[in-house]
Structure formats: C-alpha cells, structure tokens
Amino acid sequence: MEVPFIDLKRKFYQFKSEVDKKYQEIINQTAFISGRNVHELEIAWADYLEVKQAVAVNSGTSAVYLALRSLEVKSGDEVIVPTNTFVATAEAVSMVGAKPVFVDIEPDTYLIDPKKVNAAVSGKTRAVIAVQLYGQSANIAELKNICQPKSIYLIEDACQAHGAEYKGEKVGGLADLAAFSFYPSKNLGGFGESGMVTTQNDKLAEMIRIIRDHGAVQKYYHQMIGGNFRMSEFQAATLNAKLPYLDEWNNLRREAAGWYQQSLKGLDLVLPVEARDCRHVYYVYVVKTSRREALQAYLADHHIGTGIHYPVPLHLQQCYQALGYKTGDLPFAEEAAGQILSLPIFPGISREEVDYVCQTVNNFFKTKS
C-alpha cells in the first residue's frame, strides 16, 4: 500500500462542477481581480467566523503583513513571535521594519507559551502574534491578560486553523486581527496562493483595503504607500465552492486523528494533545520521537509520506542570525524541531490507510529497538 502525506484530489469530486461553472463565468465576464467572487467570499468568511470584517488578500504572508501595517507597527518596534512556526510569521514582522522577538513554546502543545511571552515584553513591544499552530488555538485568554493592560496588540496567525475553536468561538475573531492562508494544502485551500485578514474593527479593515490596492482610496488617487495584495477571482471562486464543505472535512480530519490516537498508544511516541478549551482541526498530525530520522526513513521505505513542521526553529535560522540567538536559548522548541514528525492526514484518508500507517509505526518500534 502507498499512503501519501496529503492528497488534494481525494475530495475534488464534491466541488468540481461548481468550480467549473464559476471559472467559466469569470472567463465570460472577463472580470479577473477583486470582483463579485471576492466580495462574496469576504462576506461568507466573515459570516462563518462571526466577525464583522474579512478582507481578501493574495497570501497568508500578505495577511500577516497587512495586519501589522494596519496597526502601524514599524521600525523600532518589537513583535513577539513563537519560534516554532513557518518563517512567514516573522518575515512579515521584518517586512514592516520591526524586530521579531522569538519565544519558546509549551512542550506538550508546541504552541506559544504565555509565560515566555510575559517575560519577553519590553517597552518596545508593540504586538504579539499568537500562531494557531497545527490546527488549534493558543491560550488566548492568558495572552490577552498580558497584552491588554499594556496596550499591546494581539494578532492571530490562523493560517493553519480554519474552523478551529477556542472556548466555543471560531479562531479568527479572538484578537485585534487574524491572518489566514488559503494555500492549497490548508484545511480550506485554493488552487494557488491567497489569504484573508479578519477583524471586528471597521477602521482597521478599511486601512487594509486601502493598502492592498496600492494605497488608493479610488483609482489613481493614492493616500498612502501600499502594494498589490489583491485576491484573484479564480481563487475566490474556488474557495466559495469549497467553504460549504469545510466543517465536514474538519470532522474527517478529527476522525482520522482519533484513529491514530487509538492505535499509537503505548509506543515510544508522544502523541498530539488537544489543548484545554480548544477544538483541534488537525491541519497536521504531529508526533514526537527521539528516533525521528529512523522512523521517517522506515515509513518512506514502506511508501508512507511524512513531513516535518518545522526542522529548524526561527531563532536559529540563518536569516535571523544577526539577532544573536544561539542553540540552547529556546530549548523546548529546539528539542521539538529535532524530534517531531507529521503523519498523513487529510479529508478522505481511509481507515485502511491509517491502520497501515499505524501498523508500520508499531512494527518499527518492535523490530528496530
């Protein structure tokens, strides 16, 4: 048997006819950028999350960047970021001229540790980015208790948590702003790059709408320096067709995660923890073992795809070496980076496939000890 790490075609049949129809309409109308489909997606995503505003953009990276721009984060400011995340989170901070301050993670959830955030706050701290990593929310209540008394902005990087919940509320409306990616592999993914910024603040949303279109309040009248961060109609049409299935697909991910939890107990393997007050949607299913490389190679030999999210924490990346971090500074994230492994999980993965993965993992620990 062969089990891919991800299979984007598995559920394509559910929405293909709708996408075909929408694409033909776009071609016939020759309206390719920021048109009706984008407007409909913004309304639908805001309704889904129960937030006031959703602003469609061209990537998750742009979404984080525009969130920071709308808050006027700039050179001389510091933004606290977990070191265990995709580089785009910190890149966006650097793009606005601010300094990313990396903090360690909770060892059981791999999420940003509020205690480490509190210790990292300085007089220059302008914002904290809570990465809703792997499909579940950080401890937003504790982060708000740190940020609000000090007038520090809180931003959700929700690029991996479409439909996840915290205390019964959808991720994306829990902080000052939230950023989403619709990269194809995400729980809600397009057929290319796109993203969204969400907020309950009308003024911030209006600022983002202006910046995303070259700083223009109307065509050829530019109020501020902006850029081209607009979403294409084709991406919006794809996402509009897929959004009605998101909850169903998340439930399938949770079901598959449950199969893994049942079948991998008792091994020399740390399994994912669903954080308190959270509803995990398992963008990835991450296990941890000191024998990561050997296990990954064994799974590959048995035609099972895997991933590593992420092999080098950001504070040790070459692009941030000028900040002066060194090995040992953020030990929980460093240990995780050397031991975590993502197993196959996606909507439509079968029980037979998960059982094969689990059987292979069990065989590894029995025969390779």
N, C-alpha and C positions, 0 to 999 in steps of 0.2 A: 504493500500500500504506500502511496505517496500523500503526504499531508502538507499543503502549502502553509507558509506563515500567515498569508492573507489571500483571499480570493474575492476580488472585486466583482467578478462575473456571477457569483453564486445567486444573487437576488436581482439580477438585472431584468429578468422577465417581468417582475412586478411593476416596473415603471417605464419600460422601453417604449411602449406605444404612446404614452403621454409625452415622453421626451421627443420622440419623432414628430409628433404633432406640433409641439411648441417650437421646435427648431425650424420646421417648415414655415410656420407663421412668422418667425423672426426674419427668415430669408425673404419671404414675400413682402414684408413691410419695410425691409432694409433699415431697421432700427436696431443697432447692434450694441449701443452703450447706454447704460443708465436710463432705460426705458420702462415700459409697463411691467415687465417681469421683475426688474429690480425693485420697483415700488411695491409690487405685490409681495415679494419676499420679505422686504423690510417690515411690512405690516404683519405678515404671517409669523415671522420670527419673534417680533415683539409680543404678539398675542400668545404664542407658545410659551414664552418665558414669563409672561405677565409683567412686562416692563413698558415704560412709556415710549422709549425711543430705540430704534435699531437703525444703524447706518451701514449700508453695504459698501465694502471696500474690496481691494484686489488681492489681499492675502492676510493671513494671520499676523505676519510680521508687521504689515502696514497697520493692522488694527491696534497692536500694542503701541506702535509709534504714534499713531494719531490720538490715542488715549492720553499719552504723555504730552503731546503738543497742545491738546485742548486744555490741559491743566497748567500750561506754560512752564513745565519743567525744563530747565535749561542748564547751561554751563555754570558750574559752581554748586549745583545741587547734587545730592546723593539719593539714590533709589535702592532700596534693599530688595535683593533677589535671591531665591534659593539657588544653590549651586548645582543641584540635581534637576536640570531642565534642559530643553533644547536651547541652543545658542540664541535663537531669535528673541527670547525674552530679554536677555542682556544686550543684544545688538540694538534693540530699539532704544534702550537707555543711552547707549553710546551715540546713536544717531541724533538724539536731541542735544548732545553735548554734556550730558550729566555723567556722573560716576556710578557704576554699579558696585554695590557693597554686597558681597556674597555671604550667605549664612548657611549653616548646616541644617540637616533635615531630621525629622523624627525617625528613629531607626526601624520602627515597625511599619509605618505607612509610606515612608520616603517623601512625605510632604514637608513643606516649610515649617520649621519649629518656632512657634510664637515666642518661646523663652529666648531663643537665639536672636530673634528679631528685636525684642526689647533691649537686649544687651548691645545691639548694633546701632541703635538710634543715636544720632548726634544732632547738633544744632543745624547741620546742613541737610538732614533727612527731609526730603520733600514728599516721597511716596514709598509705599511698599507694594510689591507685586506678589500676590498670592497665586501661585501656579496650581491649578486644579488638575493635578498630575495623574496620569494613567486612567482617568475616568472617575475620580472622586474629589470632593471638596476638601480644602484645607480647613483649619479651625477658624472660621470667620469671626465667631463671637470673641475669641481671645485676641485676634488681630485688631478688631475694632476697638476693644478696650485699650489697646496700646496706641492706636493711631488717633482716635477721635479727641482725647484730651490734649494732644499735642498738635492738633490741626494738620496731621499728616494724611495725605490722600491714600486710599486703598483701591488698588486695581486688581481685578481678577484676570489672570491669563487662563481663560477657559477653553483653550484650543484643543484640549483632549477630553472635554467633559460635557459634550452635548447631551442634554437631558438628565444629567446627574442632579441630585437633590441634596440640600443641606437643611436640616430641620424642617422638612416638608416643602421647601421652596426650591425652585429651579436655580441652578448655577447660572449666573449671567445677570442677576438683578440684586446681588448681595452686597455690592460695594459701590464706590463712586462711578466706576465704569467697568466694563468687561470686554475682553477681546476674544473673538472666536476665529478659528481657521476652518475652512471647508476644503482643505487638501484632500485628494481622493481617498486616502486610507482612513480618514476620520469617521466617527460614528455617523455623521452627516457630511458626506463629501461630494464635491462636484466632479466635473470632467476636466479639471485643471486647477488653477490657483484662484482662490477667493477667500473673503473673510467678512467679519461683521464686528461693529462696536455697538454695545448696548449700554443704556444708562437710563436713570429716572430723571435726569436733569436736562431740560429742554435747551438751555443755553449751551451746555457742552455739546449736545448733539448738533446744534446749528453751527457751532465752531468747526466741528469735524466735517460737516457737509461742505463748508466753505474751503477748508484746507484740502480736502480730497479732490477738488476740481480747480487746482491752480490758484487757490485763494480768491476765487471770483464770486462776487455776490450776484452778478449777472454776466453774460458772455462779454468778454474783453474788458471788463471792469474789475481790477484785481485789488482787493482790500488788504491782502497780506501775502507773504511768500507761502505758497502751498506746493502742490505737486499733482501728478496724475495717479490717483489711488482709486479710480472708479472700477466698479464691477461690470463685466460684460453681461449682455442679455443672455447669452448661451449658458453661462454659469448659473445665473439666477433661475433660468427656466429649468435646468437640471435639478437644482435644489428645491424648487417649488414642487417638482414631480416626486421627489424623494422624501420630503418632510413628513407627509402623512404616514409614512412607514417607520419613522424614527423610533417611536415608543415600542413598536413590535420588534424591531431589530435590536434595541437595547435589552428587551426581555430575553431574546435569544442569546445574547452575549452573557447575560446573568445566568441563564440556564446552563450554558456551556461551562461557565466558571464554577457553578455548583458541581458539575460532573468532575471537574478537576479536583475540587476540594475534597470530594468523597474518596477519590481513587489515589490521591497522592499523600494521604495522611500516613504518618509513621515513618517517613523516609528522612534522610539527612538533607532536608529541603525545607526552607522557610517559605510558607505559602502566603498569598496576599491577605491583608487584613482590611475588612471594611470598617472604616473609621466611625467613631461614635457620631450619631445624628446624620450619617451620610447614606445615600443610596448610590452605590457604585455602578457605573455603566461599562466598565472593563473595556476601555479603548485598547489596552494591552493587559495580558495576564502575566504578571511578573513574579517569578520565583527567585530564591537566592540560595546559592550553594558555594562552598569554597572550592568545589570541583567544576566550576562553570565551563572552562575550556574543554575539559574532557567530556563532559555531558553534552555540550553543544556539538562536538565532533562526532560523538556516538549517535546523536539524533540525526545529524546530516548523513551519516553512513546508512541510516535506516530511512532516508528520504523524508525527513521531517524538517520543515523550515522553522527557524527561530530568529530572534532579534535581540539586540542589547540596547536598552534605553535608560542610561547612556554610558558609554565606556570610559569617558573622561569627564569629571566634573568641571564646571565652567571656570572655577578659580585656578585650575591647573592647565587650562587651555593656553596654547601659545599666544593667541590673540590678546589675552589679558595678563600676560606675564609682567607687563610694566606696572601692574597694581601691587606686585610684591608678595603675592601669596606663595606659600610653599607646601610641600607634602607634609601632612600632619595637622594642618590648620583646621580642617573641617573633616574630622575622622569618620563620622557616620556615612557621609556621602562618599568619601574615598573608599571605604570598605564596600559599600553597595556597588560602586562602579566596577569593582573587580569581581563581583560575585553574582550580580543579577542577570537573569535570562528571561526573555519573553517567549512564551509558548504560543502556538497557533490559537487564535480566537477571532471569529468574525461571524456575522449573521449567516446562518445556513451551514456552519460546520456541524457535521453529523455526530451522533453519539458513537457510532462506529469509529470515526476518525479520532475523537477524543480518547476513546478507550485504547486505540492503538498507540497514541502518544503516551498515555499513562502506563500501558504495559511496557513500552520501550523504556520509559524512565525507570520503572520498577526493575526491569531486567538490568539496566545499567548499575544500579546500586547493589544488586545481588551478585553480579558477575564481575564487577570492576572494583570491588572493595579491597 
